[in-house]
């Protein structure tokens, strides 16, 4: 696996986990009312992870070029 791909997948995993932590914090603070189901949380975190991985893969070259300038 190329380092660029590996880094992008790790950033995607970080994005998904951060989303889950934020949702859990929201659930703990707002204890009253209906809660969000676990499958919904996992589904949205998967979408966030894929978007995070794709955007980090797409923007890595641009960021590397801007750092050299």
PERA-V208838 format. One record per helix or strand. SS is the DSSP state (hx for helix, st for strand). FROM is the first residue (numbers start at 1). TO is the last residue. Records with the same first field share a line. If there is no record, write none. Layout:
# PERA-V208838
SS = FROM-TO ; FROM-TO
This chain:
# PERA-V208838
hx = 3-29 ; 38-68
